[in-house]
């Protein structure tokens, strides 16, 4: 691995690797570097990074310095000279009546060379033109012929997609593009639709070529004899991206068309069999496998604790909402559960905030301990394993007993009765 920096000499040009030496270089810095033709100025496209040794073309030339104010002034002066040289060279081309088109001009950083880029249909004899330009600028002159794709890359513009040209924006090298790519992607072969502004096939045809080649292998070709889940037929058209095929099924009378998935269609090798030969079975039906995830259920560590005291036998006694239990012989006359309107009472009226307090029961302390057991008439001894009375035949077990009716009547007429208020004057 070699430590390098990437430098571009023009926005549409290629990035070259240079040795940063001991200079701290960051992306966007303007640098003075050493090239095979002398010193030149460029912009750092990518800061210090490492690349493989195979990607380096020796020798790896160093970065001289970060551009100073004098270097930037010289670069600005060269830009003005390029505009002047472009106009002078264009007039000289017209004077010599040469069949060539001037595209761009570049002046060296040290002013020792001026480079002219032009396009032409064939070879051009520009020896007299070089002599005239050298007499005017009194420096080394170089004319370089480029192609139409390089011309478009230098000039830039907007494509039919509405975005800047790919070659001018990010493409460093041109890849070969053929008409076969347009056929594989089922595009129209109209030259005006698949050609760019340069007159060549669009570079973007190559972007998705590998994906199309992989999809074409999984779909039958148009006109092939296939077997489907509905019978045998001929493929009329295919949608490569959606992997759908339109099949004309063989039927006795009217033609039947169906659009099927490519996986439900199999091509018969050798095409349609001759009359009298059996039709081969080449279709393999798909088997749908449903995956059932058997993941263990994680224990909920945030589950609320039980608020009910456990009985002597280890079970917990829970009451559902709306359930009313008749008081036993060890409880006072008030029912244990009241209506929803009585669950929240004012402090000092038996119960405080939260659930109502049971009669003759001590409230729970701050440590959350269970209330003490109530005193029983039999010296505090509670009978064990007392059998629960069973309802007799014909009796509804859900029907409330007489004592429960009396309690409900008492609760309705006395618990909900509004209490008189004292207005401070002895009234009420």
N, C-alpha and C positions, 0 to 999 in steps of 0.2 A: 504494500500500500504506500502511495506517495501523497504527500500533502501539497495541494495545488489551490489555485484560484481561477475562476472562469472570467474571461474578459471578452467583451464585444467591442468592435471598432465602429460599428454602425447599428442602428436599431434592427435592421432586417438582415444582418449578417450572422455568421456562425460564431459560436463561442469557442475560444481557444484557451488551453491550459498554460499557466505560468507558475513559476516558483515564487511564493511570497517572501522567501528568505526570512529575515527577522522583522519585517514590516507587519504591523497589525492592520490587516485589510478587512473591510466589511463590505457587504453588498451595497451598491450605489455609489461607491467612491470612484473618483476619476483618477486613473493611474497613468503613469508614464512607464512603458515596458520596452524591452529590447526585442526587436524582431530581426528577421533575416535581412531586411532592407534598411535597418537603422532604427532609431527611436520613433515611437508612435504613441498616440494618446488614445485611451479607450475607457469604457465604463465597466466596473466590476459587476458582472451579472450574478455571481454566486461567490460568497466569501470562502474562507478557508474550509476545505473539506478533503477527504481522502478518496482516491480512486485507485483502481487496480493498475499494476505495472504494465499490463498488456495494452491499456488504453492510451498510453503515453507514446507519442512519436518523438524519439530523441533527436536533437538535444532539447531539454526542458529549459527554456530561457527564463531569466529572472525578472522580477518587478523592480524597476529602478527607484521609484519614489511615488509618493502621492502628489498629484498635480498641485502646483502652487498657483498664485495669482498670475505670475508671468506666463506660465504654461497655458492657463485658460485664455489669456489675452492673445497668445499666438494662435491657439485653436480658433478663436473668433475671427482673427485676421484671415486665416486660411479658408474659412467658410465664405467670406466675402470674395476672395480670389476665385473660389470655385464658381460662383455665379458669373463673375466676369469672364472666366475661361469658357464657360458653357456658351455664352453669347458669341464670343469670338470664334469658337470652333464651329458653331452652327453656320456662321457667315462664310467661313472658309469652305465648308462642305458644299454649300450652294455655289460658291465661286468655281470650284473644281467639278461640279456637276456629278457628284458621286451618289450612287444608289445605296445610301446608308442612313440610319436614323440614330441620332445621338440620344442617349438615355440618361447618363449621369456622369459627373466629374468628381474626382477625389484628388485632393492635394496632400502630399506628405507632410508630416509634422515638422520636419526639418527644412521643408521647402526645396528638397533636392529632386523631386519628381512629381509630375502631374499625370494622372491616369484617366483616360477617357473610355467610357463604355458605350458601345453602339450595337445595333442589330442590323442584319442585312440578309437578303434571300440567298446570296451566294458569296463567293470570294470577291473581295474588293481590293483594288490596288490603291493604297493610300500613302505611298511613299512621298509624293509631292506634298500631301497634306501635312505629314509629319515635319517636313523641312520648314514649311511656313509657320507652323505652331512653335517650333523650336526657336525660330528667329524672333517671334513676338515675346515669348515668356523667358527665353534664355535659360532654360533648364531642361532636364531630361523629360522627354515626352513618350508616353506609352499608350497605344490604342488596343483595346481588347474587345473582341466580338463575343457577344453573349446570345443566348436563346430567348425565345419569347416568354418562357416561364420565368427566367431570371429577370426579364424586363418587368413583368407584372409584380414580381417580388419586390423590386426596388421602388416602383411607382406606388404600389398599394391601391386600395379601393374597397368597394363593397361588393359582395357576391350576391347571387340570387336568393340566398337564405337571409340576407339583410345584415350579415355580420362581416367584419373585415376579412380579407383573404387569409386563408390558413398559412400560405407560404410567407406572407408578410408579417404574420403575427407570431407564429411559434414553430413552423416547420424549418428545420435546418437543412435537410437533404430532400431531394425529390425522389420519390419512389415510382417505379414503372407502373402505369395504369393501362389496361387493355379493354377492348370492347367485350371480351368474355366476362369480365366482372359485371358489366351492366346486364348481360343476359342472365347470369346466375342470380342477380338480385331482382329479376323480373321487371326491369326498367325499360322504358321506351327507348328505342334505338334512334330516336330523332336527334341529330347532332346538336341542335340548338338547346336541347334540354339536358344533355349530359356533358356539355362542353362548358368550360369556364371562359372568363374574359380574355384569356391568353389564346383561345382557339384550340387548346388541347383538352383532353378528357379531365374532368374534375378530380382533384386529388382526394376528395372525400369518398370516392368510390372504393378506395382501398381500406377505409377504416373498418367496415363491417364485413369484408370479404371472408375472413376466416370463420366468422359466425355463420354466414350463409352456407359456406361449404360444408360445415358440420351439420346444419339442418337439412340440407338437400339429401344427405345420405340416409336420413330417417324417413323420407317421404317418397311414395311411388312417383314415377315420371308420368307426364301427360301422354295418354294414348296407350298405356300398358294395360294388359288384361290382369285383373285382380280378383281375389276372393274376399268377400266381406261377410259380416254376420247376417246380412239379409240375402246373400246369394252372390253370384258371379256377375261381373260387369267390366266396363271400360272406364278409365279415369279421363274425365273431360278437362279438369283444371285442378290446380293445386295452389294452396296458400302456404308459402314456406314459413312465414313468421308465426302464423296461428296453428300450423300443422294440421290443416284441414284439406280434404280432397272432395271433389264433386264427382260422383260415380253414376254412370248410366247403367242400371241393372238390366240383366237379360230377363225378359218376360215374354209370355206368349203373344200378347197383343200390344197394348200401349207402352210407351217408354216410361220408365220410372227413374226419377233422379233422387239421389240422396247425398247429403253432405255429412261425411263421417270423419272421425279422428284418424290420424295417420296410423295410430297403433291398432285400430280395428280393421285395417286393410292390409292384405298381404299380396305381393306380386307373384304371379304364377310364372315359374321359370319356363322359358321357351315360348311364351305367349299363349294364345288360345289353342287348345288341342284340336286335332283334326276330327271331322265328323265320325262318330262311332267310337272314339276313344273316351275312356272315363275321365271325369274332371278330377284333378288331384286335390288333396286336402293339404293346404299349406298354411292355413290360418290357425294360430294358437290363441285361444281365448284368454283374456286377461283374468287373473284371479285377484280379487280385491282383498287385501289383508288389512284388517283393522287392528291397530296396535292398542292394547289396553295397558295403560300405565298403572303399575302396582307400586305406588309410592307409599311408604308408611306415613300415617297421619301423625304429624308432630303434636306433641303435647302442648296445650295452651298454658303457658306459664303465667298469663295475666288473668286467669279465671278467678272470678270473685269467690271468696270463701263462703262456706255455709253459715248462715246466721241462726240455725236451729240447734237447740241443745240435743245431744244424743241421749237415748233412753238407756236403761240398765242393760238391755239385751244387745246394745251396740248399734241399733238402727236409729235413724233420725226421723223425727216426726215432722212432716212438711204439710202445709195447708195450701191448697190452691186458692186462687182469687175467687171470691164469691161463696166459698164453702162455709157453712155454718154448722158448728158442732154443739150439740146439746151439753150443758154443764153436767159434770159428774157429781157424785155425792160428796166429793171432797172440795168442791168449788162453791162459791157463793152464788146468789141468785142471778147476778148479771151474766149475760152471755159473754163468751170470750171474744168473738168477732162482731164488730158493729158495722153499720153501713159506711159507705165511702165518705158520706158527709160528716161522720163522727171520727174518722181516723186521724184527722189533724185537729188538735184542740189547743186552746190557749194554755200557757204555763199556769200551773196552780189549779187546773181543773181536771187533774188526774191523767197523767200520761205525758205531759210536756210536748216537745216537738218530736215527731216521728210516730211510732206505733203506740197505741193506748196501753197503759199499764194495767196489769191484771190486779184484781182485788187481793189485798193482803199479801202482795208480792213485793219484794225489795227490788229497787232498780239496779241495773247492772253498773258496776263501777267502771272507771276509765280503762281498766286492764282487759275488759271484755269477758269477764267471767260470767257464768250462767247464774240466774237468780236462785236464791235458796228455795228449797222445797217448802211448800205450804204445810202448815200444821193440820193434821188430820184428827178427827174426833177420837179415833181408836189409839190414843196415846202415841201418835206419830208413826204407827205401824200401818203400812199399806198392804192389803192382801195381794198375794202373788198368784199369777195364772188364773185370774178370775174369768170364768167362761163368759163370752159375750152372748147375750140373749138373742136367739134367732127368731125371725118373724114367723108367725103361724101361717097355715095354709090360707090362701085367699087374701092375705094382707099385703098391701103394697109396701116394700121395704123403704121406698123413698118418701113415703107419706110422713109428715112431721107428727110427732106425738103431742099429747095434750099439753104437757108442761112447756114444750117448745112453742105451741101456739100462744100460750099465756105470755111467754117471754117476748115473742114478736109483738104482741098487742101492747105490752108494757113499753117496749122500746119505741113503738110508733107514736104513742100518746104522751110519753114523758121525756124521752131523750131529745126529741126534736122540738120540744116546747121552748119558745124563746124566754130567756130570763129577763125579769124587770130590771131597768136601769135606774140608778139613783141620780137625780139631776142636781143634788146638792141642796134642795129646798125641802127635803123630807117627803117628796112625792115619789111614788113607786116603791 
